[in-house]
Amino acid sequence: MSSDEIVNLTLFSISRPLEPQSPQEVDGDLCRGASLFQDHCQGCHGEDGRGASGYATLEGQKAEYMRIAMQQYRANDAGRSDVFMRQGAARLTDADFRDGTTYLTTLQPKPSRLDGRIPPVSHPSRQCPFLIQVLLTRSY
């Protein structure tokens, strides 16, 4: 591949919007997951899961991938060495992982800077006040 083709392929790839999982594809308690995220994750990963201060972006990740990663942090797996994540995961249960990832997989992905599209503000759980507050304060 030429360098121009690599650049064009890269630009095309990053311009494609991520697709969040629908809530039917995840099995946890959405409102409890939102609360867990606010209490345990938001400080480093940002209020919208986009990663604050150099921390990982969680939006658009698959639930199973995040659950396995959290279990690996809790088990002190050699591949998961971040001390803060290990300490945080040690305090959480498998049910916490399930509910937290249920919430995270419903976050709307950030629109690409290249295409300027804004994702629709919709959420499967309008009955949860915290989620409504997050949706109203999120900037796209």
C-alpha positions as CSV (number, residue, x, y, z in Angstrom):
1,M,0.0,0.0,0.0
2,S,1.2,3.5,-0.7
3,S,1.3,6.1,2.0
4,D,-1.6,7.9,0.5
5,E,-3.7,4.7,0.5
6,I,-2.8,4.1,4.1
7,V,-3.8,7.7,5.1
8,N,-7.0,7.4,3.1
9,L,-7.9,4.0,4.7
10,T,-7.1,5.4,8.2
11,L,-9.3,8.5,7.6
12,F,-12.1,6.4,6.3
13,S,-11.8,4.0,9.4
14,I,-11.9,6.8,11.9
15,S,-14.8,8.5,10.2
16,R,-17.1,5.5,10.7
17,P,-19.4,5.9,13.7
18,L,-19.3,3.2,16.4
19,E,-22.5,1.4,17.0
20,P,-23.6,0.9,20.6
21,Q,-25.1,-2.4,21.6
22,S,-28.9,-2.3,22.0
23,P,-30.0,-2.8,25.6
24,Q,-31.6,-6.1,24.5
25,E,-28.1,-7.5,23.9
26,V,-27.0,-6.9,27.5
27,D,-28.5,-8.4,30.7
28,G,-27.8,-6.1,33.6
29,D,-29.6,-3.5,35.6
30,L,-29.2,-0.3,33.6
31,C,-30.0,2.2,36.4
32,R,-27.8,0.4,38.9
33,G,-25.0,0.3,36.3
34,A,-25.3,4.1,35.8
35,S,-25.0,4.6,39.5
36,L,-22.0,2.3,39.7
37,F,-20.3,4.1,36.8
38,Q,-20.9,7.5,38.4
39,D,-19.5,6.3,41.8
40,H,-16.5,4.2,40.6
41,C,-15.6,5.0,37.0
42,Q,-16.5,8.5,36.0
43,G,-13.6,10.2,37.7
44,C,-11.0,8.6,35.4
45,H,-13.1,7.6,32.4
46,G,-15.2,10.8,32.1
47,E,-18.9,11.3,32.6
48,D,-19.6,9.9,29.1
49,G,-17.1,7.1,29.1
50,R,-14.9,8.8,26.6
51,G,-11.8,8.7,28.8
52,A,-10.6,11.6,30.8
53,S,-6.9,12.5,31.5
54,G,-5.5,9.8,29.2
55,Y,-7.6,7.0,30.6
56,A,-9.3,4.4,28.3
57,T,-12.4,5.2,26.3
58,L,-15.2,2.8,27.3
59,E,-17.9,4.0,25.0
60,G,-18.6,1.6,22.1
61,Q,-16.8,-1.4,23.8
62,K,-18.5,-4.7,23.9
63,A,-20.0,-5.8,27.3
64,E,-18.2,-9.2,27.3
65,Y,-14.8,-7.6,26.6
66,M,-15.3,-5.1,29.5
67,R,-16.5,-7.8,31.9
68,I,-13.5,-10.1,31.2
69,A,-11.1,-7.1,31.6
70,M,-12.6,-6.2,35.0
71,Q,-12.4,-9.9,36.1
72,Q,-8.8,-9.9,35.0
73,Y,-8.0,-6.8,37.0
74,R,-9.7,-8.3,40.0
75,A,-7.7,-11.5,39.7
76,N,-4.4,-9.5,39.3
77,D,-3.8,-11.0,35.8
78,A,-0.4,-10.1,34.6
79,G,-1.8,-8.5,31.4
80,R,-3.8,-6.0,33.5
81,S,-1.3,-4.1,35.5
82,D,-3.0,-0.7,36.3
83,V,-2.9,-0.4,40.1
84,F,-6.0,1.9,40.2
85,M,-8.0,-0.5,38.1
86,R,-6.9,-3.5,40.2
87,Q,-7.9,-1.7,43.4
88,G,-11.3,-0.6,42.0
89,A,-12.1,-4.0,40.5
90,A,-11.3,-5.8,43.8
91,R,-14.2,-3.9,45.5
92,L,-16.7,-4.9,42.8
93,T,-18.7,-8.1,42.3
94,D,-19.6,-9.9,39.1
95,A,-23.1,-8.4,39.3
96,D,-21.5,-5.0,39.5
97,F,-19.5,-5.7,36.4
98,R,-22.6,-6.9,34.6
99,D,-24.7,-3.9,35.6
100,G,-21.8,-1.4,34.9
101,T,-21.2,-2.8,31.4
102,T,-24.9,-2.8,30.7
103,Y,-24.9,0.9,31.2
104,L,-21.6,1.5,29.3
105,T,-22.8,-0.4,26.2
106,T,-25.8,1.9,25.8
107,L,-23.7,5.1,25.7
108,Q,-23.9,6.9,22.3
109,P,-20.5,6.9,20.5
110,K,-18.8,10.2,19.9
111,P,-19.3,11.5,16.4
112,S,-16.3,11.6,14.1
113,R,-14.6,15.0,13.7
114,L,-14.4,14.2,10.0
115,D,-18.1,13.7,9.2
116,G,-19.7,16.2,11.6
117,R,-22.7,13.9,12.3
118,I,-24.3,14.2,15.7
119,P,-25.7,10.9,17.1
120,P,-29.3,11.0,18.3
121,V,-29.9,11.5,22.0
122,S,-31.9,8.5,22.8
123,H,-31.7,6.0,25.7
124,P,-33.7,2.9,26.6
125,S,-34.3,3.9,30.2
126,R,-36.0,7.3,30.5
127,Q,-37.3,6.2,33.9
128,C,-33.8,6.5,35.5
129,P,-33.3,10.2,36.6
130,F,-29.4,9.9,36.6
131,L,-29.5,8.8,33.0
132,I,-31.7,11.6,31.9
133,Q,-29.4,14.1,33.7
134,V,-26.4,12.7,31.9
135,L,-28.2,12.9,28.5
136,L,-29.2,16.5,29.1
137,T,-25.7,17.6,30.1
138,R,-23.7,15.7,27.5
139,S,-22.2,17.8,24.8
140,Y,-21.8,16.3,21.3
